[in-house]
Amino acid sequence: MSRYAAGLRDLAIGKVRDHQHRIDRFDEPDWHRYGLLVDTAFRLAAHRRFRPDGQDRAPVIRFVASVRERYHHTGYDLDPRLAESLLWATLAGEPTPEPLHSQTHTAQTLLLIGLLDDEGLSRAELDRFLADAEGDVTDDVTADPLDDAPNETTNDVRQDATSHAATDAPGETDEDGTEPDTPARSDA
């Protein structure tokens, strides 16, 4: 498993400190590759959860509302219009709107973690899912993939990802039997 998938796995299982430690070491090309993985994993998870053709609006709206409720206490207010537009674009096979914008990246990350949490995947299933997502990420990423994007955009994504998306992922206990880095969410 790559360091990108390992970081995403850490977040998905609630090991926020481990996730933070991994992403703190990312340079600009790493952030680009990680963003591609988040985008691809989000698309795969959305297609597993929702029907690509003819999906009723209500399940998507309910899902977005549940993710907003789960992560509201993190200080990040997931914009429901943005979240729904990301899901609808994915289900329609359209490109991600504003993929390098920090709010888009954070929204995708929160939605992805919500989708994975709802599936209740075992660690082995999560690892297989992430391996599938990595396999779908194009292998022809150039040595300097950010030539077309201003650095401040990627820096915004980095700042937003480190301050909001990883704040409170659902998870399990750490290897030493202690609680994860943040309190588990309530399903109330």
C-alpha positions in Angstrom: 0.0 0.0 0.0 1.4 3.4 -0.9 1.9 6.2 1.6 -1.1 8.0 0.0 -3.4 5.1 0.5 -2.0 4.4 4.0 -2.7 8.0 5.0 -6.3 7.7 3.7 -6.7 4.4 5.5 -5.4 6.1 8.8 -8.1 8.7 8.4 -10.8 6.2 7.6 -10.1 4.1 10.7 -9.8 7.1 13.0 -6.1 7.3 13.4 -6.0 11.0 12.9 -2.6 11.6 14.4 -1.1 9.0 12.1 -2.9 10.5 9.1 -1.6 14.0 10.1 1.9 12.7 10.5 1.9 11.1 7.0 0.4 14.1 5.2 2.7 16.6 6.9 5.5 15.0 4.9 3.8 15.5 1.6 5.4 17.8 -1.0 3.5 19.4 -3.9 3.6 16.4 -6.2 2.6 14.2 -3.2 -0.4 16.4 -2.6 -1.4 16.1 -6.2 -1.2 12.3 -6.1 -3.1 12.2 -2.8 -5.8 14.4 -4.3 -6.1 12.1 -7.2 -6.5 9.2 -4.8 -9.2 11.0 -2.8 -11.1 11.9 -5.9 -10.9 8.3 -7.3 -11.8 6.7 -4.0 -14.7 9.1 -3.6 -16.0 8.2 -7.0 -15.7 4.5 -6.4 -17.4 4.8 -3.0 -20.2 7.0 -4.3 -20.9 4.5 -7.1 -21.0 1.6 -4.6 -23.6 3.5 -2.5 -25.8 5.2 -5.1 -27.1 4.2 -8.5 -25.4 6.1 -11.3 -28.6 6.3 -13.4 -31.9 7.6 -12.1 -30.9 8.1 -8.5 -33.6 9.6 -6.4 -32.6 12.9 -4.8 -33.8 12.0 -1.3 -31.1 9.4 -0.5 -28.3 11.8 -1.6 -29.8 14.6 0.4 -30.2 12.4 3.5 -26.6 11.2 3.2 -25.2 14.7 2.9 -27.2 15.8 5.9 -25.9 12.8 7.9 -22.2 13.7 7.0 -22.8 17.3 7.9 -24.2 16.3 11.3 -21.3 13.8 11.9 -18.6 16.4 11.3 -20.2 19.6 12.2 -18.4 19.7 15.6 -15.1 19.7 13.8 -15.6 23.3 12.9 -16.1 22.6 9.2 -19.6 23.3 7.9 -19.9 21.1 4.8 -21.8 23.1 2.2 -24.7 21.0 1.2 -24.9 22.4 -2.3 -21.2 21.7 -2.9 -21.5 18.2 -1.4 -24.6 17.3 -3.4 -23.0 18.8 -6.6 -19.9 16.6 -6.1 -22.1 13.5 -5.7 -24.3 14.3 -8.7 -21.3 15.1 -10.9 -19.7 11.8 -9.8 -22.9 9.8 -10.4 -23.3 11.4 -13.9 -19.7 10.6 -14.8 -18.8 14.3 -15.0 -15.5 15.8 -13.9 -15.2 17.1 -10.4 -16.2 20.8 -10.2 -13.2 22.9 -9.1 -11.0 19.8 -8.1 -8.1 21.9 -6.8 -10.2 24.1 -4.6 -9.6 23.4 -0.9 -13.4 23.3 -0.1 -13.8 20.7 -2.8 -11.0 18.5 -1.5 -12.3 18.7 2.1 -15.9 18.0 1.0 -14.8 15.0 -1.0 -12.7 13.7 1.9 -15.6 14.1 4.4 -18.0 12.5 2.0 -15.6 9.7 1.3 -15.0 9.0 5.0 -18.8 9.1 5.6 -19.4 6.6 2.7 -16.7 4.2 4.0 -17.9 4.5 7.5 -21.5 3.7 6.4 -20.2 0.6 4.6 -18.7 -0.7 7.8 -15.7 -2.3 6.0 -13.3 -4.5 7.8 -9.6 -3.5 7.6 -9.0 -6.1 4.9 -12.0 -4.8 2.9 -10.9 -1.2 3.3 -7.4 -2.1 2.2 -8.8 -3.9 -0.9 -11.0 -0.8 -1.6 -8.0 1.5 -1.4 -5.9 -0.8 -3.6 -8.7 -0.7 -6.2 -8.8 3.1 -6.0 -5.1 3.3 -6.4 -5.2 1.0 -9.3 -7.7 3.3 -11.0 -5.5 6.4 -10.5 -3.7 7.0 -13.7 -0.1 5.9 -13.6 1.1 8.6 -16.0 1.3 11.4 -13.4 4.1 13.6 -14.5 7.1 14.4 -12.4 5.8 17.9 -11.9 2.0 17.6 -12.1 1.3 21.0 -10.7 2.7 23.1 -13.5 -0.8 24.2 -14.5 -2.1 25.0 -11.0 -1.0 27.8 -8.8 0.9 26.7 -5.7 -1.4 28.7 -3.4 -4.3 26.4 -4.5 -2.4 23.3 -3.5 -1.3 25.0 -0.3 -4.9 25.9 0.4 -5.9 22.2 0.0 -3.0 21.2 2.3 -4.1 23.7 5.0 -7.7 22.8 4.7 -7.0 19.1 4.8 -4.9 19.3 7.9 -7.2 21.6 9.8 -10.7 20.3 8.9 -11.0 16.9 7.2 -9.0 14.9 9.6 -10.4 16.4 12.8 -12.8 13.6 13.7 -12.9 10.5 11.6 -14.8 7.5 13.0 -12.6 4.6 14.0 -11.4 1.8 16.2 -9.0 1.6 19.0 -5.3 2.1 18.4 -2.9 -0.9 18.5 -2.3 -0.3 22.2 -6.0 -0.6 23.0 -6.5 3.1 23.6 -9.2 5.2 22.0 -8.4 6.8 18.7 -7.0 10.4 18.5 -10.5 11.9 18.6 -13.8 10.8 20.2 -15.9 8.5 18.0 -19.0 10.0 16.6 -22.4 9.4 17.9 -25.0 7.7 15.6 -27.8 9.3 17.5 
